[in-house]
Amino acid sequence: PTLRALLHLGRAEWYARAGGDPAAVRRELRWAQHEDVVGTFDVTPQAADVDWSFRTLARWKLATALDRAGEQDVEVCRAYQRVADLWAAGAPIYRARADSARQRVRDLAVCHTAS
């Protein structure tokens, strides 16, 4: 069940390195959002369960890749903000990323005009 998640993360990383194609990075790292899935889940992990477990990592990679590519928009702000919120109490490496994400939200002017 992790193959799909690893595929999307790997492709996003490749697109970011191979020329910084922001549209392709967005497409690959939005896979984990699954806002259309509703219902109960089986005890056996399903692909969507695995996707959800990688969702914050995908947000972090989306925000940093698009930020580096100069795509500083509302989506970048929201991704950084969710990372800051969700990893604030995590293990040290994740708390550090949360702190960095929170700082970028403060630094990016577009984040202060986003709803």
C-alpha positions as CSV (number, residue, x, y, z in Angstrom):
1,P,0.0,0.0,0.0
2,T,3.0,2.4,0.3
3,L,4.0,2.1,-3.4
4,R,1.6,4.7,-4.6
5,A,2.6,7.2,-2.0
6,L,6.3,6.6,-2.7
7,L,5.7,7.0,-6.4
8,H,4.0,10.4,-6.0
9,L,6.7,11.6,-3.6
10,G,9.5,10.4,-5.9
11,R,7.9,11.9,-9.1
12,A,7.4,15.3,-7.3
13,E,11.0,15.3,-6.2
14,W,12.1,14.5,-9.8
15,Y,9.9,17.2,-11.3
16,A,11.3,19.7,-8.7
17,R,14.9,18.8,-9.6
18,A,14.5,18.4,-13.3
19,G,13.5,21.9,-14.0
20,G,11.2,23.0,-11.3
21,D,7.9,22.3,-13.1
22,P,5.5,23.8,-10.5
23,A,2.3,22.4,-12.1
24,A,3.7,18.9,-12.1
25,V,4.9,19.2,-8.5
26,R,1.4,20.4,-7.5
27,R,-0.3,17.5,-9.4
28,E,1.9,14.9,-7.8
29,L,1.8,16.2,-4.2
30,R,-2.0,16.8,-4.2
31,W,-2.7,13.0,-4.4
32,A,-2.8,12.7,-0.6
33,Q,-5.7,15.1,0.0
34,H,-8.5,12.6,-0.9
35,E,-11.2,15.1,0.1
36,D,-13.8,13.0,-1.7
37,V,-13.4,9.8,0.4
38,V,-16.1,9.3,3.0
39,G,-17.1,6.2,5.0
40,T,-15.7,3.6,7.3
41,F,-12.4,1.9,6.9
42,D,-11.4,-1.8,7.1
43,V,-8.8,-2.9,9.6
44,T,-6.3,-3.6,6.7
45,P,-4.5,-0.5,5.6
46,Q,-5.8,0.7,2.2
47,A,-4.0,2.9,-0.3
48,A,-6.0,6.0,0.9
49,D,-5.0,5.3,4.5
50,V,-1.3,5.2,3.5
51,D,-1.8,8.3,1.4
52,W,-3.3,10.1,4.4
53,S,-0.3,9.1,6.6
54,F,2.0,10.8,4.1
55,R,-0.2,13.9,3.7
56,T,1.8,16.3,5.9
57,L,5.1,15.2,4.3
58,A,3.5,15.9,0.9
59,R,2.4,19.3,2.1
60,W,5.9,20.1,3.3
61,K,7.5,19.0,0.0
62,L,4.8,20.9,-2.0
63,A,5.4,24.1,-0.1
64,T,9.2,24.0,-0.2
65,A,9.4,22.9,-3.9
66,L,6.9,25.6,-5.0
67,D,8.5,28.2,-2.8
68,R,12.0,27.5,-4.3
69,A,10.5,27.7,-7.8
70,G,9.0,31.2,-6.9
71,E,5.4,30.0,-6.8
72,Q,4.5,31.8,-3.7
73,D,0.8,31.7,-3.6
74,V,-2.1,30.8,-1.3
75,E,-1.6,27.1,-1.8
76,V,2.0,27.4,-0.6
77,C,0.8,29.4,2.5
78,R,-1.9,26.9,3.4
79,A,0.6,24.0,3.0
80,Y,3.1,25.7,5.2
81,Q,0.4,26.5,7.8
82,R,-0.8,22.9,8.0
83,V,2.7,21.6,8.4
84,A,3.3,24.2,11.2
85,D,0.1,23.1,12.9
86,L,0.4,19.3,12.5
87,W,4.1,18.9,13.2
88,A,4.5,21.5,16.0
89,A,4.4,18.8,18.7
90,G,6.2,16.1,16.8
91,A,9.7,14.6,17.0
92,P,12.5,17.1,16.8
93,I,13.0,17.0,13.1
94,Y,9.3,17.6,12.5
95,R,9.2,20.4,15.1
96,A,12.1,22.0,13.3
97,R,10.2,21.8,10.0
98,A,7.1,23.2,11.7
99,D,9.1,26.1,13.0
100,S,10.5,26.7,9.5
101,A,7.0,26.5,8.0
102,R,5.7,29.0,10.6
103,Q,8.5,31.4,9.7
104,R,7.8,31.2,6.0
105,V,4.1,31.9,6.7
106,R,5.3,35.1,8.5
107,D,7.7,36.0,5.8
108,L,5.5,35.5,2.7
109,A,3.4,38.6,2.0
110,V,0.8,36.5,0.1
111,C,0.1,34.6,3.3
112,H,-1.2,37.7,5.0
113,T,-3.7,38.4,2.2
114,A,-4.9,34.8,2.0
115,S,-8.3,33.9,3.4
